[in-house]
Amino acid sequence: MIQDFLELPFALENTSSYLTYRSSTLSEWEFISEIAERADIGLLFDVNNVYVSAYNHGFDAETFIRSVPHSRIWQIHLAGHTNLGKYIIDTHRGSVIDAVLELYRQTIVLTGGVSTLIEWDDEIPELSVLLAEAERARRVRDEALALREGRALPPAVTSVPAPVAASDAAVWRQGGPRESAAGEAIR
């Protein structure tokens, strides 16, 4: 096993996918679960990748989240993406959308307090926007932990917090231009 060779714990991230194989016999969640169990490794569970793949292939993201081995999730990843209409691409650009935060909430209810990383690698905004995004995720995590522990939520906490204020919209945006194979920007 890789962990024996490295003499260190090892974890694997679930990927976002854009095509399906005709001869697939396992769903994506069954495949990642089998790898984690057979190799006895952890998961870097990317909730945005679950959302992207579910959108691209038409499967239920909540089924994916409910079906993986929760005890193997060592860290959760959140990110923005670019919605091109027919497909979504995991670009790590822009704010985490509410639907991904809701899947994150469901994941935390199942896993408990797991370390979370927000990936924002493209068109990185001002620090205040990043801190606001981290606070949104923190509030969702706290709500999920309260639900997991059977504690009542404070009256003001009823849904996923709104994204950053509209005044910050010029600093960042969801989506944006993509590049052609020749490197030109397509709007």
N, C-alpha and C positions, 0 to 999 in steps of 0.2 A: 504494500500500500504506500501511497505517496507520503502519508504522515509518518510512517516508519522510516522511509528514506530521508525525509527532511528533519525528522525528530522534532516536529512542530505541528500544532493543530492546523488543519486545512479546511477551508470553506469554499464553496462554489456559488456563483451568482446565477440566478435564473436569467435567461436572456430575453430580449424582445425579439420577436420573429416576424418575418415578412412573407414567408411562403410556407406551404405545407407539402409534405411528401405524400405521394399517392399510396405508398406502402407502409405508412405509419400504423403501428398496432397499439401504441400507447398515446394517451393525451399528453400534453406538455407537463401537467402536474404529476401524472403517473411516472413519466420519464425522470423528472428532477427528483421525485421522491425515491425512486428505485436507486438512482445514483447515490443520493445522500445516505440511504440505509445500507446498501451493499458496500459502499466505500467507507462507511462509518465517519462521515464528514459533516461539517456544519453548512448552513445556508446563509449567504448574504442575500436576503430576500428583497428583491426590487419590486415594490408595489407598482411603480410606474410601468415597469416592463410587463407586469401582469395585465395592466389596463391596456397598454399598447397592443400586446398580442391578442387579447380578447377582442378588441375592436377590429384588428386586422383579419382575424379568423372567424369571428362571430360566435365564440364560445362565452360561457358565463364566467366572469372574473371572480365572482364570489365562490363558485364551485372550486376554482383553482385555490383560492385562499383557504377554504375549509379543508381541502384535501391533502395539503403538504404536511410533513411531520413538523409540527409546531415546536417541539422540543429541540429541533435541530437548527432553528432560526437564531443566529447569533447577532445579526445586525439587519436593520431594515433600511432600504434606500428609497428615497422619494426624489422626484425630478419633474421638470416641465418637459413638454414634447411639442412637436409641430404637427398639427392636424392638416393634412393635405386633401381632406374630403374623403376619398376612397380608402386612404391609408393614413396611419399615424406613424411618425418616425420619432424614435427616442433620441432627441437632440440635446437634452439637458439645457434647454433654453426656456426661459420664462418661469412664471410662478407655477407651483403645483396646483392643478385644477381641483375643484371641489370633489369631483367624482373619485379622484385618486386619494384625496384625504379621507373620504368615506371608506374606501377600501383599506386604508391605513388604520382607521379606527377599528374596523372589523378584525384586522390582523392583530392589533394590540390586545383586543379583548381575548383573542385565542392564545396569544403568546405571553402576555404579561409585559412588564417593563423591559423592552429590548432597546439597545442602543440604536439611534436613528441618524442617518446621514442624508442631508439634502444635497443633491448633485446639481450644480448650476455651472456649466462649463463654457457656455457660449453667450455672448452679449451680457457679460457680468455687470449688474447694476451697482449703484452706490451701496455702501455698507448699511445704511438705514433700511433699505429695501430687503437686503439679505437678513438682517436681524428681525424685521417684521415677519418674514417668511418662516424663520426659525420659531418665532413666537406662535404663529398659527399652528405649526406642527406640534409644539409643546402643549398648546391648549387641547388639541384633538387627542393627543396621547393621554393627558390628564383625565379627559372625559372618558376615554376608553378604559383606563385603569379603574375609575370610579364605577363604571358599569360592570367590569370584571369582578370587582370586590363587592358588588351589590350596594354600593353607597349611592345615595341620592345625589343628583347633580344640582348645583346651585341654580336658582330660578333663571338667572341671566344666561346660563349656558344651555342653549337648546339646539344649536346646529354648528356646522363648520364655520369658523370665523370668515369674514369677507377678506378678499385679497387686499393688497396694499391700496392705500387711498388713490383716488383718481388723479390727484395732483402729482403723484409719482409715475403716472402712466407713460410720460415722455421718457423716463429713464429706462424702462424695459417694456417688452411686449411679448405676448405669446405668439409663437409662430414667426413668420418673417420670410425673407427671400430664401430660396434654396438655390443650389448651384447646379448647372448642367454638367454633363461629362466634360465639356470644354472649359469649365471653370467660370462661366459667365453667370451672373446673378439672374434668376428668373423671378419675376414679381407676380 
